[in-house]
Amino acid sequence: MWDRKIERLLKRTPDIAAPDGLLEELEAEIELPEIRRQEATKSHLRGAAGRSRATKLAAAAVIVAGVVGGMVYLLGRGAGAARQSEESMAPEAVRGSASHAAVRKDEQAVAKENAVIVPERTVAKGGPAGKGESDRSRTRATMGVVRVDTERIEAERIAVREMAALGDIDGLMEMLSGGMFAGKVAAAEHLGEIGDERALPLLKRLNKMHGGWLFGTMCVYCYYEDSRTSGAFAVAICKIMTRDLPADEQVEAWFDVLEGRGPVMPTVDQLFGLNGAGPLVRAKGRDLSKELPMQEFTSGSDVGRRVAAELSLFDDPSVVARLRQTENKGAAPTAVWMEVRDMEIEEGIERCKEIARNEAGAQQYGVIRCLAKFGEQAIYALDELAGEGYPEAISTFDLLGNNMEVFDILCRHLTNNKHSQVRLKVISPALLKSVHFFRYRHPLFMQPLITALYDPNEDVRRRAAVLLRNAAYQEKSRLIEHEEELLMALKHPDEWIRPYIAQALGQLGSTRMDEKVADPPQIRTDLEE
């Protein structure tokens, strides 16, 4: 489904790799809510028209058969003749209806082929004047999709490193102009270090790019008119323009960049609710907004992370104090780390726990992420914070690498943590996809997943059911020993879960699905819903 939708968008979207295409996309302004409304209306009308035609044709077939049969009966040919007439005429009517429907389908196909496909960047804005004026800069965007050539990406990265080592500024400029997104970012980073002002015009153009999401062999880019962008370009511009300024003026310039990129981005619904017009859609039965790590791709966060790294080079307590006030999630972890990095490990960990409990927002997020810098010595602090209801502590375990002690802690939080958001975070797609973690294939993870089937939180238990179904397709031998518990779950109190368990048992080749087994456990009442 994703591939078809992405392919459809590719046909309507120009190649955006070249600077000219980029400028054309930047000039376009599309109201995403209006596009969603228009697409939803068109989809509804097409569905209604199709249903109406089918209903009319079926009714016509029934009427023709009834009228002909009645006429034959009234003419005195008898009941047998009437039946014979009905039996002979009804198929003719059905064939006629089917023939008519086929003709209509062919006509629609021809019309579709002859239709002019309008690129998204030419769609006019609609809606009542003034609607959404207070926050329009966050809802205007154009979507572009290009194929991802992984070999080219790697080749460009190698080429950028070689050009930077040789001081080949012209080559870096060419990469900045015509390379893929990863190549552009790498070239911008090196050009910022070199400080060549010739790169400024193109960097300022690219400073409107926000890219992107990777789906298999497709990469999705967004462009925003308010200059929220991948941080590499903004940082490169600032480096070039401030390289000869005094330290205090450089600090002010960096804070100007940081404060000009707020942490708020277009909402998840605006990016994912395109109703089939783009690749970021709600596929049937799947809420993609819950499956993608949105936080990692917000441009404000990326700018914050890069700017904070530059500010950390200044040995100035006032810089730390100002960074500790920021609400930018990208900058917050570095801000906290600058405060505690000179402390003893135990003292630094305790200070982080204190900040997490007493502060909120970006700083609370930052301090929990900062604990990962202490390595395995922070495991118990993260465990403690997760037990107190901080979901971000679970995500931070991802930064500690492959550790069986972490695995045991996560299993315990999935089955016994009192806070539903923490339990849900344990089986979040972003965490399970990590190369360092157990994923759902680990044999010791099967029992906690089965226990989670009876979680009082609907999202937790349904996510567990989906993971068990997936595990049955990929790791049969590790799930077959839990066949009895899966058979019991066929009578699960939540009917939504039963089909997934049936699919899992079918994939395992179970022959006992019709057997009578014990009743399943009830939904747990000892945990928070």
N, C-alpha and C positions, 0 to 999 in steps of 0.2 A: 504493500500500500504506500509506504513512504517513497519507494523508488518511483512509482507512477506519478505521485504528486510532485516530486522534485523534478522529474523529467518534464512534466507539464509546465512548471514554472520556468525551467531552462529555456523552453521554446519561446517564452514571452519576455525573457530578460536578456539584454545585450551583454556582451563580454565586458566585464568591468576591470579587467587586469590593466588595460592601458590607461594613461592619465586622462586622455580625452573622454573616454567612457566614464571615468571617475567623476570628472567635472559635470558631465551631463546628469549623472545620478545625483550629484550634490545639489544641482539646481532644481531637482524634482521635489515636490512636497506632497506627501500623500497622507491623508487622514486615515489611520488604520481603523478606527471605529466605524467610519463611513464605509470603508471597503468591506468590513465584516457584515455590516447591515445590508449592503447591496448584494453581496454574494449569498447571504442567507435568504434574501428575498427571491433571487433568481433560482436558487436551489429548491425553495418551497414551491414556486410557480411551476418549475419543470416537473417536480414530483406530482403536483396536483393535476397538471395537464395530462401526464401519463396515466394516472389512475382514472381520470375522467374518461379518456379514450377507451381504456380497457373495459370500464364498466358499460359504456355505451355499446361497444361491439358485442359483449356478452349478452346484454339485454336484447339486442337486435336478433342474435342467433336464436334465443329462446322464443321470442315473439314470432319469428318466421316459422319455426317448427310447430308452434302451437296453432297458428292460423291455418297453415296448410293441412295439418292433421284434422282440425275441426271441419274444414271445408270438405275433405274427403269423406269424413264420417257422415255429414249432413246429406251428401249426394247419394247416400244409400249403399255405399260399397261394403258396409258392414264393419264390425269391430276388427275383424282380421285384416281387412283392407286398410282400415285406419291405422292399425299398428304397423302394417307393412309400410304405409306411406310415411308415418312418423320416423320409422327406423331408417328409411331411405333418404328422407329429406333433412333430418337433423345433421347427419355427417356433412351433407352438402353445405348447410348453413355454417357449420363450424369451419369447414374448409374455406368457405368464402370469407368468414371473419378473419381466419388466420392469414389468408391471402391479402386481405385489406391491411391487416396489421403489418405484414411483411413489406408491402408497398410503402406504408407510412414510415417504417423504420429505414428503408432505403432512401426515402426523400430526406429524412432527418440527417442521415449520414452524409448525403451529398451537400446539404445545406451547411453542415458543420465543416466539411472540407473547404467549402467556398467562403466561409466566414473569415473576416479580417480579424486577426488577433492583435489587440492593442497592447503594447508594452505597458507594464505597471507604471512606469515613470510618466506616461502621458495621461493617466487617469485624473480627471478634474476633481478638485475638492468639492464636497457637498455638505449638506446639513444647514441648519438655520444659522444665520449670522450671530456671531458671539458665542456659539456653543463651544465650551471647552477652552475659551480664550485664556483663562487663568493658568492653564498648564499645557498650552498647545505645543511648546517646544519639546515636551516629553512624549508627545504622541505622534509627531510627524516623523516618518522614516520611510526610506525606500529599502526594499529587499533585493538582494542580488545573490545569485547562486552560480558557482563555478565548480567544475570538476577538480578534485584534488589529485594531483600527480605526485605521489609520495617520492618517487625517484627524483623528480625534478626538484622537489623541496629539499631533499638531502643534498643534491648536487649544488643547489644554490647556497645552502649553508656552508658547504665546504669552500665554494668559490668566494663567498664573502670573507671567510677567515683568511684565505690566501691573499685576497686583494687588500685587506686591512694590514696584513703583515708586510706587504710590499708598498703600502702607502698609495695604492692605486685609487685615487679619489674619483677619477672619471668612471672607472669600473663600478665603484660603489654608487655613483649617481645613476648609472644605467640600471643597476639592480633596483634602486629606489624607484625608478620610473617604470620598469617593465617586469620586475620580478613578481613572484607570487607573494601572498601576504606575509608568510614567514620570512621570505627573502627581504621584503621591504623593511620589516621590523629589525632584522639583523643588520641591514645596511644602515638604517637610521641610528642604531646604537653606536656603531663605529664612527659614523659621520659626526655624531655628537661629541665623541671623544676627540676626534681630530679637530673639530671646530671650524670647518670650512664654511664660510658664509654663502657660498654658491648653492648650498643645499637648502637654504632657508625657504625659497619660494615653493619648492616641491614638498618640503616637509609641512609647510602651512596648509597646503592642499590636502595632504594625507592626514592632517590633524583632524579631519572631519570623519575619518573612517573608524567604524567600530566593528571589528570582526573577531570572531564569528563562532559558529558552532560546527563541529565536525560530525557528519553522519556517514559512516562508511567511506565512500569515495566522493562524497559531496561536501562542500564547505559553504556555509551561509554567511553572508555579510550584511550588516546594517549600516546605514549612514544617517547621522542625526544632525540637524541643522544647528544645534546649540553647541557644537564642537566637543561633545563628549566623545572620547576616542580611545583607542589603544594608547596606553601611556608612553610608549616608546617615542612617538613623534613629538609629543608635547615636551618630554624631557630632553630630547635632542635639540629642539628649538631653544629651550631655556639654557642649556649648556653653551650653545654657540653664542647666544646673545649676552651672556653674563660672564664669559670666561675672563675678561679683563677688568671686571668690577671688583671693588673691595668686598671683603667677606661679609660684612653686615648687609650690603646691598644684594649680594647673592642670596643670602638667607631670605630677605624680603621677597625677592623674585621667586624663590622656590615656594614660599607660602602663598604667593599670588596664584601660582599654578595649582597648588593643592586646593585652595579655597574656591577656585573657579570651577572645580569638578566635584560637585556634591555627590553623596553616596546614592541618591535616589535616581533610579533609571526607569524607563518605561515598564509598566507593570507586566507581570507574567501573562495576563490575559491579552494584553495588546500584542505581545510577541507571538503567542501561541494560538490565539483564537482567530485565525484567518479564514476559517471555514473552507478549507481546501484551496484557497488562493495562493498559499505559500507552503513551504515544506514543514514549517513548525505548526502542526495541527494536532488536534485531539483525535487520534486514531480510535477506532471503535474499541471500547473496553479498556483504553489506556489513556491516562492523563499524563501527557508528556511533560507538562510543567513540573510534575513531581519527580520525573525521572532524570532531569538534566541539572547539572550543577550550576545554576544560574549565577550564583555569587562569584564564581571564578571568572565569569566573563563580563562582569559589569565594568565599564570603562573607568568610572570613578574610582573603583577599587584598584584597578591596575595602575592608574596615575598615582594614587595614594601610596601604593607599595613602592613604586619607583622613586617618587619624590622623597619619601621617608628614608630610603636607602641613601640618597644624596645628602639629606640633612643630618644623617647619623655620622657623617664625616666631620661635622663641626663640633668642636669641644666647647659647647656653650650651654650652661644650665637653662638659659631662657628658651633655647630651642626645644629642649626636652619638655619644659613646662607648657609651651604652646602646642606641641604635638600631643601632649596628654589631654588636651581639650578638644581634639579633633573628633568629628563624627564620621570620618572616612574610615571604613573598615579595612581598606588596604594599608593605611598608614598606622592604624592602632597597634598591631603587634610589634612593630619596630619601636613605636613610642614607649610602650611598656618595657621592652627589652633594654632601651637606652637608660631607663630608670634603674633596672635591677642587675644589669650586666656586670657591675663591679662588686656586687655583693657575694658573700659565700653562697654556695649552692642551696643549702638548707634555708638560709635567710631569704634568698631570692624566691624560692618556692613558696615560703610562707607569705611573703609580701604579695605574690601573685594571687594566692588564695584569698587574701584580705581584699584586694582590689576587686576580684570577681564577685565577692559577696556584697560589697558596698557600692559598686558602680554599676551602670547599666549601659545599654546601647553598644556603640562601637567599641568603647573602652573595655567593657566586659567581654565582648567577643575577642578583642585583641589580647587581653591578658590570658585567656584560656588557650588561644593559639600560641601565645608566647611560651607557655609551659613546655611545648615540644622542643624548644631549644635546650632544655635541660636533659633531654634524652630519656633513657630508661629510669632515671632517678625521679622523674615526674609522674611515673605510672600510677603510684598510689594517690597522688594529689588529684589526678584526673579521675580516678576511680571514686574518690571521695566527692568531688564536685558533681559527677554524674549521679551519684546516689542522692545528692541534694536537689536534683532536678535541672541540671544545666545540660541541655542536649549537645551543645557545641563541644563538651568534653569528650563525647563519644566520637565525634568527627576528628578530633585532634589525635586520637589513637592511630589514625591512618598515617600520621607523620612519624611514627616511632618504628616503622619497619615490621618485619615478620617476627612475632614474639608469641609463643604459646601462652605465656602468662596473660598477655592482652586478650588472646582468644578466650581463655577461661573467664576473664572479667566480662567480656561482651556477652557471652552466653548467660552469665548470671544476671546481667542487667536486662536481657531480653525476657527472662522468665520471672524475675522477682523485683525489678525496679518499680517503685510505687508510682512513678510519673510516666504517663502514656507517651509523651513526646520523646522521652529518652528511649523507651522501648521501640518506638517507631524509627528512631534514628539508627538503631542497631541494624535494622534490616532495610535501610534506605538504599536505593540503587547506587548512589554515589559511593557509599562505603563498600558495598558488596563487590563493586567492579574494581576496587583497588587491587593492584598486582601484589600488594603486600599481605592482603588479608585472606582469610579462610574461604571466602565466597560461600555459596550455599552447597558446594560440592563436598566440603570436608565431612567425613563420616560422623565425626562427633557433633556436628551441627544439626543432624537430622532430628535427634530427640528434642533439643530446644525448639526447633521449628514446629514439631508436633504439639508440644506444650503450648506454643504461642497460638495454635488454632483455637484455643478456648480463652483467648485474651478478651477482656471486656471492651477494649477499644476495637471498633469495627475495622479501621484501617490496618491495625497490627495483624489481626487474625486473617484478614483477606490477603494481605501481602504474604503472610506465611503460607497460605494455601497455594498461591501462585508459585512461590519458590519451591514448594514440595512437588508440584506438577512439573516444573522445569527440571528439578533434580532427577525425577523419574526418567526423563528423556536422556539425560546425560550421564547419570551415575546409577544405573539400575542396581548393581550389586550392593551398593551402600545403603539402599533404601528398602530392599526386599525383606530385611530382618524386621522391619516395622510394619509388615503387612497387616497383622492383627489390629494394630492401632488405626491404620488407614481404613480398614473395613468398618471399624466402629464409627469413623468419621463420616461414612456414607449417610449416617442418620444425624448429621451435625445439626444443632438447633438453628444455625444460620444457613438457610437454604442456598444462599449465594455460593457457599464453599463447596457444596456437594459435587457439582459437575467437575471441579478441579481435582477433587480426590478421586472421582471415577476415572478421569483421564490418567491420573498417576497410576492407579491400579491396572488400568488397561495397558499402559505402556510397560508395566512390570510383568505383564502376562499372567495376572492373577486369575485363577479358576474358581475362586471362592466368593465372588461378588454376590451370588444368590444365597449364600449360606446365612443362617441366623447367627448373629454374634451379639455380644453384650452391648447394652446401650452406651453411647458415648458420655464423657463427662459433661457437666453443665458449664455454662459460661462462668468464668471465675468472678467472684465478688470481693476478693481480698485485694484487688488492685484498682487503681484509679482508671476511670473510663476516659 
